[in-house]
């Protein structure tokens, strides 16, 4: 940290900067321009002045800290980051963002224990920029430390949690491009493109029927709150179906509630996906109109992975 005399001098310099602001242009505008152009020395001076005039402004403290760190004034940067964290709580400045900056500043100083403590705090709170962690030069001397690897792994997990979730991977066998036939007779009934979206958290199906103007899409995801898979199907005939279930004995097992029908009794559906082989999936649908006492087959399809 800077000595009290140096910090006092900075306060004096800040007062001078405020007094010498160009006519017609605010110090805030000058500072923002210097910051955006990475004129770090000027930006540090201006934001240092602004923190003195508006000491509860988290944005000013944060930009002051970034500028000071770029100027290698690490002690000033640490103090400013802590002020930014304090005043930014609940005001749009996530604590994990500031914790990561504190960690990087400590790493630049060579304070490994302090750096990794702040990094652990940042990743535990949701920091999700592994690329930044991998490219920040301040970490170069610490990359062989197991604590760095742990922090990087957690940041990757935060960025794409579904890639690291065993449950979210259970339906991957259905992903691909498929030609679909009736299981019994082998007649072509349609084609389906099934892809992972949104960081692999959603399995998105796009179905097109063969010889008919019927098409539909489904969105499948593992609900971590209810600990179950859910599927929402929509089509071009105003049809909508909501399924829920789980992987059971290797079979993706979906059900619906009893749903009122436009005509006839309520209907419940049971939809299953069988992973028969790496390139073969069976989709089997049944329905019941008597509360599940008896079931009628709606369709029985086999998906064959399309050859490229």
C-alpha positions in Angstrom: 0.0 0.0 0.0 1.1 3.6 -0.5 2.3 5.5 2.5 -0.2 7.9 4.2 1.9 10.9 2.9 1.6 9.6 -0.7 -2.2 9.1 -0.3 -2.5 12.6 1.1 -0.7 13.9 -1.9 -3.1 12.0 -4.1 -6.0 13.7 -2.4 -4.3 17.1 -3.0 -3.7 16.2 -6.6 -7.3 15.1 -7.0 -8.5 18.5 -5.7 -6.3 20.3 -8.2 -7.6 18.1 -11.1 -11.2 19.0 -10.1 -10.4 22.6 -10.0 -8.7 22.5 -13.5 -11.6 20.8 -15.4 -11.9 22.1 -18.9 -14.8 24.5 -19.4 -17.9 22.9 -21.0 -16.7 19.3 -20.3 -17.3 17.5 -17.0 -14.6 15.6 -15.1 -16.8 12.5 -15.5 -16.8 12.9 -19.3 -13.0 13.5 -19.4 -12.4 10.4 -17.2 -14.7 8.2 -19.2 -12.9 9.2 -22.4 -9.5 8.5 -20.9 -10.7 5.2 -19.6 -12.2 4.1 -22.9 -8.9 5.1 -24.7 -6.8 3.3 -22.0 -5.0 6.4 -21.1 -4.4 4.9 -17.7 -2.3 7.7 -16.1 -4.9 10.3 -16.9 -7.8 8.0 -16.1 -6.3 7.2 -12.7 -5.9 10.9 -11.9 -9.4 11.8 -13.0 -11.2 8.9 -11.3 -9.1 9.4 -8.2 -10.5 12.9 -8.1 -14.0 11.8 -8.7 -13.8 9.3 -5.8 -12.9 12.2 -3.5 -15.9 14.2 -4.7 -18.3 11.3 -4.8 -16.9 8.7 -2.3 -20.0 6.4 -2.5 -19.9 6.0 -6.3 -18.9 2.4 -7.0 -18.3 2.9 -10.7 -15.8 5.7 -9.9 -13.9 3.5 -7.4 -13.9 0.5 -9.8 -12.5 2.5 -12.8 -10.0 4.2 -10.5 -8.8 0.7 -9.4 -8.6 -0.6 -12.9 -6.6 2.4 -14.0 -4.3 2.3 -11.0 -3.6 -1.4 -11.6 -2.8 -0.8 -15.2 -0.3 1.8 -13.9 1.1 -0.8 -11.6 0.0 1.1 -8.5 -1.2 -2.1 -6.9 -1.6 -0.8 -3.4 -3.9 2.0 -4.6 -5.8 -0.5 -6.8 -6.4 -2.9 -4.0 -7.8 -0.1 -1.8 -10.0 1.1 -4.6 -11.3 -2.3 -5.5 -12.4 -2.9 -1.9 -14.2 0.4 -1.9 -15.9 -0.5 -5.2 -17.0 -3.8 -3.7 -18.4 -2.1 -0.6 -20.3 0.6 -2.4 -21.4 -1.6 -5.3 -23.3 -4.2 -3.3 -26.8 -4.3 -4.6 -26.1 -1.6 -7.1 -25.2 -3.6 -10.2 -21.6 -4.4 -9.5 -21.4 -8.1 -8.7 -19.0 -8.9 -5.9 -17.4 -11.8 -7.9 -16.3 -9.4 -10.6 -14.4 -7.3 -8.0 -13.1 -10.3 -6.2 -11.6 -11.5 -9.4 -9.9 -8.2 -9.9 -8.6 -8.3 -6.4 -7.3 -11.8 -7.0 -5.5 -10.7 -10.2 -4.0 -7.7 -8.4 -2.7 -9.9 -5.6 -1.3 -12.3 -8.1 0.6 -9.4 -9.8 2.1 -8.5 -6.4 3.2 -12.2 -6.0 0.9 -12.8 -3.0 -0.2 -16.3 -3.9 -2.3 -17.1 -0.8 -4.2 -13.8 -1.0 -4.7 -14.2 -4.7 -6.1 -17.7 -4.5 -8.3 -16.8 -1.6 -9.9 -14.0 -3.6 -10.1 -16.3 -6.7 -11.9 -18.9 -4.7 -14.3 -16.3 -3.4 -15.0 -15.1 -7.0 -15.6 -18.5 -8.5 -17.7 -19.7 -5.5 -20.0 -16.7 -6.2 -20.3 -17.4 -9.9 -17.3 -15.9 -11.7 -17.5 -17.4 -15.2 -14.7 -16.1 -17.4 -12.2 -18.9 -17.8 -10.7 -17.3 -20.9 -9.8 -14.2 -19.0 -8.2 -16.2 -16.2 -6.2 -18.1 -18.8 -5.0 -15.0 -20.5 -4.3 -12.6 -17.6 -0.5 -12.4 -17.5 -0.6 -11.8 -13.7 -1.2 -15.5 -13.2 1.7 -16.7 -15.2 3.9 -17.5 -12.2 1.1 -19.3 -10.4 -0.4 -21.5 -13.1 1.4 -24.6 -11.8 -0.3 -24.3 -8.5 -3.2 -26.7 -7.9 -5.3 -23.9 -6.6 -5.1 -22.2 -10.0 -6.3 -25.4 -11.7 -9.1 -25.6 -9.2 -10.1 -22.0 -9.8 -10.0 -22.4 -13.6 -12.1 -25.6 -13.5 -14.7 -23.9 -11.3 -14.9 -20.9 -13.7 -15.4 -23.3 -16.6 -18.1 -25.1 -14.7 -19.8 -21.7 -13.9 -19.7 -20.8 -17.6 -21.2 -24.1 -18.9 -22.6 -26.0 -15.9 -24.6 -28.4 -18.1 -21.4 -29.7 -19.7 -20.3 -30.9 -16.2 -23.7 -32.2 -15.0 -24.1 -35.9 -15.2 -27.9 -35.5 -15.3 -27.8 -33.0 -18.2 -25.8 -35.5 -20.2 -28.4 -38.3 -19.9 -30.3 -37.5 -23.1 -27.2 -36.9 -25.3 -27.9 -40.2 -27.1 -30.8 -38.5 -28.9 -28.6 -35.7 -30.3 -28.0 -35.9 -34.1 -29.7 -35.9 -37.5 -32.1 -38.8 -38.0 -34.2 -40.6 -40.6 -37.2 -42.0 -38.8 -39.3 -45.0 -39.7 -42.1 -47.1 -38.3 -40.6 -49.7 -36.1 -42.9 -52.5 -37.3 -42.8 -51.9 -41.1 -39.9 -49.7 -41.7 -41.8 -47.0 -43.6 -40.3 -43.5 -43.6 -42.4 -41.3 -41.4 -40.2 -38.2 -41.0 -36.8 -36.7 -40.2 -35.5 -35.0 -37.1 -32.7 -32.6 -36.3 -31.8 -32.7 -32.6 -29.1 -30.4 -31.3 -27.7 -29.1 -28.0 -28.2 -25.4 -27.4 -27.6 -22.8 -24.7 -24.4 -24.2 -23.3 -25.7 -27.7 -23.8 -28.4 -27.1 -21.2 -31.2 -27.6 -23.8 -31.8 -30.4 -26.3 -33.8 -28.9 -29.2 -35.7 -31.1 -31.5 -37.0 -30.1 -35.0 -39.3 -32.6 -36.5 -40.6 -32.8 -40.1 -43.1 -35.4 -41.2 -42.7 -37.3 -44.5 -45.4 -36.6 -47.0 -47.4 -34.4 -44.6 -47.4 -30.7 -43.8 -46.9 -31.5 -40.2 -43.9 -30.2 -38.2 -43.0 -29.6 -34.6 -40.3 -28.8 -32.1 -39.5 -29.8 -28.6 -37.3 -28.3 -25.9 -35.8 -30.7 -23.4 -33.9 -29.8 -20.3 -33.0 -31.2 -16.9 -34.8 -29.2 -14.2 -32.3 -29.0 -11.3 -34.9 -27.7 -8.9 -37.4 -30.6 -9.4 -34.7 -33.1 -10.3 -36.4 -34.3 -13.4 -36.3 -34.0 -17.2 -38.9 -31.9 -18.8 -40.0 -31.7 -22.5 -42.2 -29.0 -24.0 -43.6 -29.9 -27.5 -45.2 -27.4 -29.9 -46.3 -27.9 -33.5 -47.9 -26.2 -36.4 -51.4 -27.3 -35.6 -51.6 -25.4 -32.3 -50.7 -28.6 -30.4 -48.8 -28.3 -27.1 -47.7 -31.1 -24.8 -45.7 -30.9 -21.5 -43.9 -34.1 -20.5 -41.8 -34.8 -17.4 -39.8 -37.8 -16.2 -36.4 -39.3 -15.7 -33.9 -41.7 -17.1 -35.0 -45.1 -15.7 -33.0 -48.3 -16.4 -31.4 -46.7 -19.4 -34.7 -45.5 -20.8 -35.8 -41.8 -20.9 -39.2 -42.2 -19.4 -41.7 -39.2 -19.9 -45.3 -38.8 -18.7 -48.0 -36.1 -18.9 -50.7 -35.2 -16.4 -54.2 -36.0 -17.4 -55.1 -33.3 -19.9 -58.6 -32.3 -20.9 -59.4 -32.9 -24.6 -61.6 -30.8 -26.9 -63.8 -33.9 -27.3 -63.8 -37.1 -25.2 -62.3 -37.9 -21.8 -59.1 -36.6 -20.3 -55.9 -38.1 -21.7 -52.6 -39.1 -20.2 -49.5 -39.9 -22.3 -46.4 -42.0 -21.7 -43.5 -41.4 -23.9 -40.2 -43.4 -23.9 -36.9 -43.2 -25.6 -34.8 -46.3 -25.8 -31.0 -46.0 -26.6 -30.7 -49.2 -28.6 -27.3 -48.5 -30.2 -25.0 -45.5 -30.9 -26.9 -44.9 -34.2 -30.4 -46.2 -33.3 -33.1 -44.8 -30.9 -36.6 -46.1 -30.4 -39.4 -43.6 -29.6 -42.5 -45.2 -28.2 -45.7 -43.3 -27.3 -48.8 -44.6 -25.5 -52.0 -42.9 -24.2 -54.6 -43.7 -21.7 -58.2 -42.3 -21.3 -59.1 -44.2 -18.2 -56.7 -42.9 -15.7 -53.9 -45.2 -16.6 -55.8 -48.5 -16.3 -55.3 -49.4 -20.0 -52.9 -48.0 -22.6 -53.1 -47.7 -26.4 -50.1 -47.3 -28.7 -50.0 -43.9 -30.4 -46.9 -44.5 -32.4 -43.7 -46.6 -32.4 -40.8 -45.0 -34.3 -37.2 -46.0 -34.8 -34.5 -43.3 -35.4 -31.6 -44.2 -37.6 -28.7 -41.8 -37.6 -28.3 -40.2 -41.0 -25.0 -41.0 -42.8 -22.9 -38.0 -43.7 
